[in-house]
Amino acid sequence: MINNKPKIKIGIVAVSRDCFPEPLSVNRRKALVEAYTKKYGADDIYECPICIVESEIHMVQALEDIKKNGCNALCVYLGNFGPEISETLLAKHFDGPKMFCAAAEESGNSLMDGRGDAYCGMLNASYNLQLRNIKAYIPEYPVGDAEDCADMIHDFLPVAKAVYALNHLKIISFGPRPLNFLACNAPIKQLYNLGVEIEENSELDLFEAFNKHAGDARIPEVVADMEKELGKGNKKPEILAKLAQYELTLLDWVEAHKGYREFVAIAGKCWPAFQTQFGFVPCYVNSRLTGKGIPVSCEVDIYGCLSEFIGTVVSDDIVTLLDINNSVPKDMYNSEIKGKTNYALTDTFMGFHCGNTCSKKLAFCEMKYQKIMARSLPIEVTNGTLEGDIAPGPITFYRLQSTSDNILRAYIAQGEVLPVATRSFGSIGVFAIPEMGRFYRHWLIEKGFPHHGAVAFGHFGKALYEVFKYIGVDVSEIGYNQPKGVRYPTENPWG
């Protein structure tokens, strides 16, 4: 995999109000670090030993120490009530994602000099964070013993990774969206608000770069790697050299254009003129780059690309981008799903794209031509798509989108890919999400989401929700599949 995700080190800084015993914070911090190291290892954290923050001078000392020791995320730990000004100034002046958590009392036998009142201190800390307009992650229940707080910090890790990564990301796009693709709108203002850079290029620039890679000496090596990956599924060997040339074009473009940014994602063009001019479709190359850690969206879907990147970082795994595509036929549901699961027909649908899903996430795969495009074009210019059923297992379907009027909006829905043969074409799977029918009507349709959704392979709703909150999505604009009996605002009470 290409190194296209951040490594996070969380600096743990304990704070103490000067009228409370300092040893409470010192000893509780040591216990927290010991608990984290025992359960999760020491690679992700750094214990700031230089001082317990009681004053603004201590705050500056702690800030310098965690920076010097390579921390790019911060945990402010209230070992007791805490100094509300100094602790929030620490968060204000730390340039990176931050969280707050607090120590619970240990024993009913130590509620005199051993009582820290951090439960109370968290209220003042949260008030001061809001007073200073400081974003910080606060766990669902932010008070606990050493083991509890260790788990909170570990839950913060994927959130911190995503927030940091977005502030160091460049999205590279090629060409305008295809005709009749207004749904995948991409107002760039919110990208800048999120800290993301965007480089928009002409597809003619891409075509020029591709032609300059003709005869590249590295092509045979990439072809050999493709042949190894495809195995018996290598049904279009004649197209591999062109695909390898295109893959090298994109990788070289990324290297030459990412500039001062650490991380890159690509929103690529794939039709309508791509096939006839390049002589193939780019689906397989998109799948390979996504598998290497550089997400590539289809159809110049910039917010789809952004969503894929967030999922790649949060899940620490390969993701994909699929159309929320077609219903499951009733006869197929009755014969293969009904009675074997608790899902209703309306909980199911098929997620599909032409062939952009990495082979590692497919139950089987073959290189083929793009069936939809071949209905109006010669088959030979539509070769290059990776077909196969998506492997069964848990998934999270999600998307972050800027609306046409520049409002950030998102959705998250956890479910699974069912072990049901699709009997269809493309990269495709039979998906099941509880109460999907209502979610589809009263959030996806009602809120104007496009048909593209990102898919992470596992359940990551908890972390994604916190990421979306942290980066500024209003909680009223984060949708999820409401459980049965919980009505959407637009849902007809009488059905």
N, C-alpha and C positions, 0 to 999 in steps of 0.2 A: 504494500500500500504506500502511496505517496504521502509524505508528511504534510497533511492539509487540515490538521486539527490541533488545537492548542493543548499544551500541557499546563495544568493548573497546580499552583502551590498556594494553599490557603494559610495566611498568617493569622495565628490565634493570639489575640491581644486581650489580656484580662484587665478589667477596670475596677476601681474601688472608690467609693465615696469616703472622704477623709475622716468622717465621724464614725465609720464602721471599721472593724478590725481588718487590716490589710491581709493578715495570714489567711483569712477566709478565701480571698480571691487567689492568692498564691497557691494554696493547697488544692483548691478546687480546679484551678487551671492544670496543675500537675496531674490530678486524677483524670481529668478530661483527656489530656494528651495520651496518658497511659491507656485509657480505655479505647481511644481511637486506634492507636498503634497496635494494640492487641487484636482488634477485630479487623482492621482494614490496612494495616501497615503504615509506615511513616512517610511514604513517598509524596503524599498529597498535602501534607501539613508542615508548618513550621511554628514552633513554640517561641514566642517573643519573650526572652528572659531578661531583657535589659531593664524593665521596670513594670510596675503595675500603674496604669494610668489613673492618676488622681487629679492632675492639673493640666493646663495647656502646655506647659514645658514638658511634662511627661509625654503628652500626646505627640509633640514634635519628635522627641527621642524615639518613641515607638515607631512612628511613621518612617523615620530614617532607617531604623533597624530592619523592618520588614522589607523595605525597598532594597536595601543592601543585600539581603538574603534571598532575593529573587522571587518574592511573593507577588502574584498578580491577582490575588483575591484576598478578602479580609473577613475574619470572623471577630466581631466585638463580643466578648464574653463577659457578662455581668456576674462576677463572682459574689458581689453583694449589690446593694441598691444602685451603685454606680454614679459617676459624676455626669449629669445629663448634658452639660455644655461640652466638656472635654471629649466625651465619648462620641458625640455627634459631630464635633469638629474633626475627629479622627476619620470618621466616615466621609465627611465632606471633602477632605484634602487627599484621601486615597483615590487614586485614579484607576478604578477597576471595580468589579462586582463586589458587593459586601453583604454580610448578613449579621443579624443580632440574635443571640440566645442568652438564656439566663439560668443560673443555678437554683435548683430546688433545695429545700432544707433537708438535712440528712437524717435527723433523729429527733424524736420527741424528748430525748434526754439532753439536747443541746440547744434549747430555744431561749437561752439567756444570752451569753456572749457568742454563741455559735449560730445565731439567727442572722441571715443576711438580707432579707427583704428584697431579693432580686425580682420576685413576683410583682412587687410594687414598682421597682425601678424600671421594668420593661414598659410600663405605662408612660412614665416620664420620658424614656428614651424615644418611644414611638411619637409622642407629641413633639419633641424637639426635632425629630427627623422631618416631620411634616412642616414644622415651622420654617425649616431651612430648605425645603423642597429637595430633600435627599432621598433618592431611591435606595431601598435596601430590602433584602429578602428576610422575612420574618416567618419562621415555621408555623404550621397550623396551631400547634400548642408549643410555645417557645421556651417553656420552663421545664427543666428535668435534671436528673442526676447525671453523673459522668457518662454512663452508657447511653442514656437518652440523648444527651447533647452531642455525643459522638455520632449517633445515627442522624441527627439533624444536620450536622456538618457534611456528612456523606451524602445526604439528600441534596444538599446545596451544590455539590460538586458538578453535576451535569448542567445545572442552571448557570453556574459561574462560567463553565466552559462555553456555553452558548452565548451568553452576554458578552464575554470577552471576545469571542470569535467574530461576532457581528461588528464590533468596533474595529476589527482588523481585516474585514472582508472586502474584496472587490468582485463584483459581478461583471463578467464580460459577455456582452450580447452581440449577436450577428443578425442584422437586418430587422426590418419591421415585422410585426406579426402578420401571418398569412391573411389573405382576404377572408372575410366572414369569421374572423376571430376576435371580434370586439370584446368578447367576454373576458378574455385573459388580459384585461387592461393593466397598465403598469405605470401609474403616476409616480415619478421618481422622487418627489419631495419627501415622501415618507421613508424612502431608502436613506436619504441624507439625515433625516431625523433619527434614524436607527444607528447611524454611524457607518453605514455601508457606502462604499464608492461604486459608481457604475460607469463602465466604459462601453459605449454603444458604437458598433462598427457596421459598415455596410457589408452585405453578403458578397459584394464584388471584391472587397478587400480580402475576404476569406478565400474566394475563388483564386485570386492572384497568388496568395500565400500557398494554397494547395498546389497550383501549377508549378511553383518554384521548388516544391518538394518532389517533383517527378524524378525518378532515378535515385532517390536518397539511399545511401549505402546501408541505412538501418532497416530498410523495409523488409528484407528477408528474415531478419531476427524477429520482427514483430509478427510477420506471417507465421513463423514457426510457433510462436507463443499462442497465436489464435488457433492454429491447428491442434495444439495440445489441449487447449481449453474446450474446443468444440468436439473433439474425438469423433465418434461415429455420427455426430450431428453436423459434420462439415459437408453440407449438401450443395454448397455453392463455392467450391474452391477457386473458381475463376475470378471471383470478386475480391479475394482476400488482399491482394497486393494494393488495390485502390483504397480499400478500407484502412490498411496499414499506413498508407501515404496520408490519409486524412487524419488518422490518430496522431501521427507525428506532427502534422500541421498544427493541431490544437494544442498539443503539449508544448511545442516550441513557442506558440503564440502566448500561452500562459506564462512561460518563463520570461519572455521578452516584454510582457505588458503588465505584469502584476505590480511593478513599481515598488513603492514603499509598503505595500500591503502584504501581510503574512499569508492570507488564505484567499482562495479563488473558487468561484463557481461559474458555470457557463449556461447561458440561455441560447440554445442553438436553433438554427433554421433547418427545416427538413422538407418543405414544400412551399409553393407549387412548382417553382422552376429548378429547385435543387436537383431533383432526379435527372432531368434532361441535360443539365449542364455538367454536373459532377459525374453522372453515369451510374449512380447507386443511391441508396438511402442510408442515412448515418446511424440508424437505430443501434446496431451492434456496437459501434464505436462509443456511442453514448453510454451503453450498458457497461462497457469495459472501463471507461473513465470513472463512472460512478462507482464501480467496483474497486477502483484504485484510490478512492477517497475524494475525487473531484466531481461533485454532482453536476450532471448535464440535463437540463430540461428540454423538452421538445417544443417546437412551435413558438420559439422566442418567449416562453412563459417566464417572465422575470420573477414574479412572486412565487411561482411554482419552484423555480430554481432556488430562491431564498428559503422556501419552506424545506426543500430537500436538504439544504446545507444545515439548517437548524436541527433537523432530525438526525443527520449524520453525526453531528457533534453530541447531541443528547444521548443517542442510543449507542454511540461508539461502534457503529455498524453500518453496513450498506443499506440504502433506502431505495425507493423507486417513486416514479410519478405515473399515476394511472388516471384514465378517464373513469368517472363514476358512470358506467357505460350502458349496461342493458339489464333488463329484468331477467330473473330465472324463470324459464317456462314452467307452467303448472305441472305438466306431466313429469318433468325432470325433478321438480320439488317433491311431488308425490312419491316418486319411485326411489329417490336417493337421499332425501333430507327429512321428510315428514316421518315422525315416529322414531327416528334415529337421533334427533336433537329436539330441543325445546323451541327452536326458531320457527316463527310464522313465515309464510311466504314473503310478506312485506318486510321482514327483517333481512332478506337476502337480496343480493344483486351481483352483477359481475363487474369486476374491475379489470380494465383492459388498456393496453397501449400496443403500438405496432410491433415493438420488439426491443424496448429500451431497458428491460429489467435484467440485472446482472445474472449470469448463469448460476452463480452460487445461491440464488434465491428461487431457482426454478427446479421443479421435480424432475424435469427432463428438458432438453432443448435441441433445436435444429436451426441451422441457417437456412432461410427461405426468402421468398420475394414478398413484397407488401401487397397483400390481396386487394385492399381497397383502392390503392393507387393503380394497380394493374388493370382495374376495370376501365381505365381511360388512357393508359400508357402502355408501351411495350414492356413486357415482363422483365426484360434484361436490364432496364434502367431502374427497376424497383427492387433489385436484389440488395441484401444487406440487413435484413431484419431477423432478430433472434426470437424464435417462437417456442413456446412451451407453457405448461401449466405452472402457476406459482405454487411453491411448496406449501403444504398445509401448516398451520400454526398460528399463534397469537399475532395480532397486528394492531397498530394505531393509525387510523386514517385522520389526517389533519391538514390544515392550510392556514397560512397567514397571508392576508390580502389587503392592499389599499384600495378603497372604493374610488370611483371616478371623482368623487368630491373630497378625496384625501382624508378619509377616516380609516384607521387601522381596524380590521375586523378579522376574527379567526374562528376556527372550529376544531374540536378534538373529539374523536369517537373511537373507543376501544372495541375490538371484536376479534374475529379470526378468519383465516382462509380455511374453508372446509375441505376435507379429503374427498372431493367430488370431481370426477373428470369433466372438463368443460365442454368437450366435443366441438371446440371452436378454434379460432386462429389468433395469432399474436401472442404477446406476453399477457396471460389472462388467468384469473382465478375466480372461484365462487366464494364471495365474501358474505359473512353474516355479522351484523351489528344489532344488538338488542334495540328494538323500537326504531329501526332505521327508517321505516316508512313515514313516521311522524317527523322525525329529524330531517329527512329529505324534503318534506313539504314545508315545514314551519321554521326551518333555519336555513337550509341550503338554498331553497327556492326563494323564500321570503326575504332573505338578506342579500340576494343577488350574487351568490358565489358561482364561479365558473365550474366547468365540468372536471377540470384537473384537480386531483388531490394527491398529496404526498402520503407515502406509506412507509412507516417504520415497522420493522419486524420484531415485535414484542409490545408489551404494554408500557407506554411511556407518558400516559396522560398527566400524571401528577407533575412530572418535571416540565412538560411542555406548557401546562397551565401556568406554572410559576414563571417560566421564561416569558410568556406573553404578557403577564402582569408586569414583570420587571421592566420590560422594554417599552411599556406605555400603552398597551391595549387596554381600554376601559373594560372592566369585568362584565359590563352589560353587553359588550360586543364579542365576548368569547362564548361561543355556543357549544353545547354537547348534547348527546342523545338523552333527553329527559326520560327518566324511568316511567313505567306505566303508572297512570294516576296523577302525574305531575303535568299540568297543562301548559302548553306554550301560549304566550299572550295572544297570538293570532289564531289559535286553534278553536274551532267551533265547539262550544260546550256540549252540543247535542249530537256531535259526530257527523 
